[in-house]
Structures are given as structure tokens and as C-alpha cells.
């Protein structure tokens, strides 16, 4: 770079080479700069961080057990003893929500990871191969986009749950099943994005230069193309987390997700919905948690989109 | 136009076949044996079980089973519900009109919300109105349908006691009162679905209009002295709707998901709640059939979107 070649006569040594009034920064710092301009996204990122830290470390601080039954405290509203009230068995809702949040967020992130792996794989193969392979993979992607996802999710979980549960236990079995199935229905956007990125990037000069230098196909993809298409992939992955959290909550809300003794946020809502008239707090708190999480993830995704796509920045 | 339609119909066939393959694969891969109960029954010798399997074609190669299944699905022979013992297609036909009505009404509501707001926001980009609309749109599609449903019940049925929260098929009233009761009990399910869908749509409409608004032909229209309202309505909106129709069709699977949840919350007797009760009662023929119907509905709505597309953009139908 500028420092390695002898400076011209006018440039004095010691002064960092800077263009205009601001210092040169790498693409990641530049993205962070643009992300900071999206105020709602920054606020959301903070809220999301608090939520994640809260469910990760909250149970260490709020040590009330999630299944301590106390019939003298049934359906109590919020109080100092139970900040979010209690349910119909007198169990503390704050503890249950913190515990459920771990599962809901874990499902969201794990399903996102599954979707990302499948999507990048399909998109990269389609983008590099082109021709018939590309056409076939894109037909498959379009097919998956037009599948009715919720009915299929219900069908698959209904058919496979019992045998998987008998192999790896109720909690882990349902977790794996839900993560794989939700991820398996959310990879299409990522695949399309990756394919589009690959199509435009593989014609660029720097990729051609790498090819001319004898880089293998794998090296071209891993070192040159994939890192340059990370921006849109990260955005799509963020949105996928929100979609996965909603999908998991929907399943649990329908009573078909995790077993009843695991209080995920959707499950809490499912249990609460028949007591809406005398214990609204029971439904409101888990619902608000889902809403806050999803909303902040969506805003962070929007901020990231601005950050990674300079054309979208508001002037 | 006719040729275009025929082409679209032909393209839909591989999609239906693809979906049927996926459905069948899920069913075929699923563990569990329909004759499991017989296996543990000492009164039935294994040979009888083998003969039963063979007579029902369970031991045939997988492609033979697939074609047998597909032809009977296409002929409308969907088997009997395990629970109610009536043919599955009767069960679905009873319930389908309600689902279509609720989804249709909510789509109309979503479009009525999204197009005016989206167009208004896009013609004044980054104004206060635009920012509020954008934020509300984010709130709208971050609120899961099951939570909005519960919130509406809490507010309008429990606190204000304005609307019934259980949807009833058999209303006692007649005449105008019947229509009024029908509207009253449909308001909440339709609103829940419509708001969710409308919130996503607002952003599509806004960005589509923003893309069109800076094109040269819009400037030309303005330069000719056409009033701004006419430019917006006739020149901008019609062309901006083209990508919106595609996105609307892409949203259909999510809408059906929302419809299942909404039907479950408000106990609307549609195919969504049929699906849930079938899953809870292990009623496999009904689950399979409802999933297949949902898949066909998605394809049907895609076809409708294609027709709209051809009408909005006549160039497409001549290609």
C-alpha cells in the first residue's frame, strides 16, 4: 500500500496517508460506520444484546426454579416476589420466560445456521456451475418457495417426532427435528442471494486474475468470491433468525412444538390463551418477549442492509 | 393472452408434481408401520400380515406406490378420516369455503391498507409520514399472528365486549341480522391476517413505487402538464404494481401459515383448524389431504398472480 512504496516528494513521512478529511478504513469498519447511522438499528442491537445476555445469564441471578408449584399463588399478577406474575400452578413466570428464551433463541440461531449452510451450498453450486445444474437447482429453490411451509412442518413433526424422541430423548429430539425442519424451509432466500452474488462476482477482474494465476475452483470460491458476498448473506441470515423464532413459537403455540414441560415462549402463550380473561399478564409477557426479539432482529437486519449496501444509505 | 395462460398452466404442472413427490417422500420415509398393532397381536400369524401388506401394495417398489398414490389423489379418492369416518374430500369441501373467504377478505384488507400507505410514503420519501409508516410496518410484521390475535381478543372481547371471540358456523339469526353477525365475528380473524400481510406489503409497495418514480416516462408525463394525482395513479402505480404482484404470490405460503394460526385462535371452522385437530388426533389421511390442498392453493394463487401480471404488463403475454 501507500506506506510500502517510497512516498512522492510532496508527501512527508510520518503523516498517515489519508484521503480527504477522514482516515482510510477497511470495509468492515466502514460498514460499522454506516450501521451506526441507523439509530433504530443501534437501539435494537442493544435491546437484542440485553435479551440474549438476559436469557443466557438471567437464570443464574434469578434462581427461582421454573417448576416450583405453589397453589396459594395461582394466577397472581406481577408483584415483587414474582415480577411477571405466576401461572395456574403458581409457577414463577419470569423464571419460565428466561428459560424458554434460551430455547427460543437457540432454535432461532441453530435454524439460521442450518438455513445458511444449505443456502450457501445450493447458491454456490448453482452460481459456479451455471447451465443445467443452475437451472435444476433454481427450479428446486422455486419449488421450495411455493411449498406451504406450516402444514409441511406440522406433517413432518407429526410423522417423525416419536421415533426421533425415542432415539435421543424428548428435549434433544424435538430440538433437532425443529431446527432441521425450520432451517430446511428457510434456505431459499440465501441460495438466491448467493447465486446472484456469484454470478456477478465471478466475472470480476480480481477473480479472473486469480484464475489466471492458476487458483483452483475451491480456492476461488473460498478465498475470493465468498468473502466478498458476505454482506447480503449476513443480512439474509439475520432475517432468518427472526423467521425461525416465529416458526418455532407458532409450532409451540399450536401445541405441537416442544413437550409441555418445556416452557418456550410459544408454549407459554398456548397455556395462557385459555386464561386470558383473568390472567392477561400470563400471555402478555411471553408475547412481548417474542415481539421485542423479532422486532429488534428485523431492525438490526435493516441496519445491516444499509451498512453493507452503500447505495441504500440515506443522503 | 390465451397462449400465455396455457403456457403458465403447463408450467404449474411440474410444480404440482414436485410438491406431490416431496409429500410422498415425507410419508414414505416416515418411520412406523401401519400394521404395527397387528404385529403384537398373537392371534394374527405373520403370514396373514404379509398377505395384507401385499394385497395393499405396501411391498411394491417405491415408484409404483407413488404413481398409485398420485392417481388416486388426482381422482379425488382421498380416503376416509380415521376419526370421523367420512370421506376426506367431503370434510375438506365443507371447510374450504370458510378458509377461502377469510383469506380472501384479509388479502383485500391488506391491499387496501398497503397500496395507499405505500404510495403516499414513497411519493414523500424520508418525510415524517414515511418514517412512521416504515416503523409501523416493521412493528406489524414483527408481531406474530398468534400474539395479535390474543391481543385483539383481550381488548375487543374481554375488556370492551364488542366482538365475539368464537366463530360460529350455525348462527341463529336470519336476514340482515345474520349478515351483521357474520361480519362481527369475521372482523378479528380478518384483521389479524390482513394487518400482518399488509405490513409486509407496505414496504414492497413503497420500494416498487420508489423504483418507478424516477423513470423518464414519469418525468415526461409531468412535463406534459398532467396533474400530479393522475401521474401517480395512472402512470406510476400501475407499473409499480408489477413487482408487487410477484411478491404477493411469494407471500402466499406465509399467509396460509397465518391463516392456520388465526383459524385456531378464533376457532374458525376452516381447513387450517381441521389440520390442527387432525394432527392432534393422529388422523393421517386428513393431514396429507389438507397439506396437499394448501399446496394446490399456493399454486392456484401463483396462477392468479400470473394472470394479473399479464394484465398489468401486456409485454409479458406476448413474449
Interface residues (C-beta under 8 A of the other chain):
Chain A: X40 X139 X140 X142 X143 X145 X146 X147 X148 X149 X150 X151 X152 X154 X155 X156 X158 X159 X160 X162 X163 X242 X246 X249 X250 X253 X254 X255 X256 X266 X269 X272 X273 X276 X277 X280 X283 X287 X290 X291 X294 X295 X298 X299 X302 X314
Chain B: X14 X15 X18 X19 X22 X23 X26 X27 X30 X31 X32 X126 X135 X138 X139 X141 X142 X143 X144 X145 X146 X147 X150 X151 X153 X154 X158 X250 X252 X253 X254 X256 X257 X260 X261 X264 X265 X275 X276 X279 X280 X282 X287 X288 X290 X291 X294 X295 X297 X298 X299 X302
